[in-house]
Amino acid sequence: MTLLQTAEQIQTMQIRGAGKIAREAVAALRDHAETLPRTGDVAAFIREMEHAASILLGTRPTAVSLPNAIQMVMRDVRTARTEEAARRILREKADAFIWSSRTALDRIAAMGANHIPDGSIVMTHCNSKAALGCILEAKRQGKDIEVYATEVRPWNQGRLTIKTLNDNEIPTTYFVDSAVRSMMKEIDLVIVGADAITVNGAVVNKIGTSQIALCANEARKNVIVTAETYKFAPRTILGELIQIEERAQNEVLPDDIAATLPFVRVKNPVFDVTPADYIDMIITEAGALPPHLAYTIMREYLGWGLDELQNQFLGARTGTEFR
Ligand SMILES: O=C(COP(=O)(O)O)[C@H](O)[C@H](O)COP(=O)(O)O
């Protein structure tokens, strides 16, 4: 698959979920480099790779895993002295990111499973590899668990979730998103994934997550967020807000019906923000932490100083828009 094809698949959601988007984008960068002729001109190579990175960055705006992963790969490429060194660094960093991303999922699954008691009912939302990993690991350990899964309008990612749960013989209850509060009394805990986590511990995830967290809080049920460390958004330290992706109206209301309703406006935000106060714990590969410690992850695990953030990273999202 070419880089442009990967970018298109991310934008059209054939490739989706924050972790997978990051892994596929990095693999696309690595493979794109192999298609470029060797000229010996390191500056031209870096320019071409920056352009490729900007195309990927323009695909979806919310999942911070995408710019974080690209930054991890491109950071040392930018200072390479020869084209060969730049190519080698790119390859090594890309492979290392993909490997560590998979390892992170395994660690999160092991830790998350410890928080799922035998005999419990877990509610989940959307289709998160990190969240599902914990549930599958709990099942693998022989725990008798059930899952309550939402539909996830308008893209129905819940169907992917219930397919995985069914394939793993986990008893599952499926319902429309608006039934969440009614179902809350029947479950024991909530486990979801994340697209981005801000410095104040707020979690950006699939639209509807904040309603689930609010209902869980009301019903005194724990909310666990599972997130690899590369889903923490360092630029929020500088005050930058996470952009909430708005997708096309016709994902919600078909064009032919919308055409008959000239006074009706359709909004389709696909992520929302859950404040830290509604989250009991964030499980990362570096351990489980209260959401208010998000800053420590940004400092210690992502390791980007403020200077670097200001000098390079702020510009990373202003690349070419992909259409
Ligand atoms: O909100 C979504 C996916 O939204 P979309 O379907 O719009 O991409 C997932 O909960 C997170 O991305 C985490 O997923 P993972 O744990 O797999 O990274």
The ligand as a Tripos MOL2 file, in Angstrom:
@<TRIPOS>MOLECULE
LIG
   18    17     1     0     0
SMALL
NO_CHARGES

@<TRIPOS>ATOM
      1 O1        -12.4890    6.2740   20.0280 O.2       1 LIG1
      2 C1        -11.9240    5.3200   19.5580 C.2       1 LIG1
      3 C2        -11.8630    5.0450   18.0920 C.3       1 LIG1
      4 O2        -12.4990    6.0610   17.3380 O.3       1 LIG1
      5 P1        -12.5620    5.9050   15.7340 P.3       1 LIG1
      6 O3        -13.3190    4.6490   15.4410 O.co2     1 LIG1
      7 O4        -13.2830    7.1420   15.2810 O.co2     1 LIG1
      8 O5        -11.1380    5.8530   15.2290 O.co2     1 LIG1
      9 C3        -11.1400    4.3760   20.4500 C.3       1 LIG1
     10 O6        -11.7730    4.2500   21.6900 O.3       1 LIG1
     11 C4         -9.7390    4.9590   20.6710 C.3       1 LIG1
     12 O7         -9.1640    5.3130   19.4370 O.3       1 LIG1
     13 C5         -8.8200    3.9480   21.3420 C.3       1 LIG1
     14 O8         -8.6680    2.8330   20.5030 O.3       1 LIG1
     15 P2         -7.3770    1.8890   20.6010 P.3       1 LIG1
     16 O9         -7.3180    1.4140   22.0280 O.co2     1 LIG1
     17 O10        -7.6590    0.7640   19.6170 O.co2     1 LIG1
     18 O11        -6.1830    2.6980   20.2250 O.co2     1 LIG1
@<TRIPOS>BOND
     1     1     2 2
     2     2     3 1
     3     2     9 1
     4     3     4 1
     5     4     5 1
     6     5     6 2
     7     5     7 1
     8     5     8 1
     9     9    10 1
    10     9    11 1
    11    11    12 1
    12    11    13 1
    13    13    14 1
    14    14    15 1
    15    15    16 2
    16    15    17 1
    17    15    18 1
@<TRIPOS>SUBSTRUCTURE
     1 LIG1         1 GROUP 0 **** ****
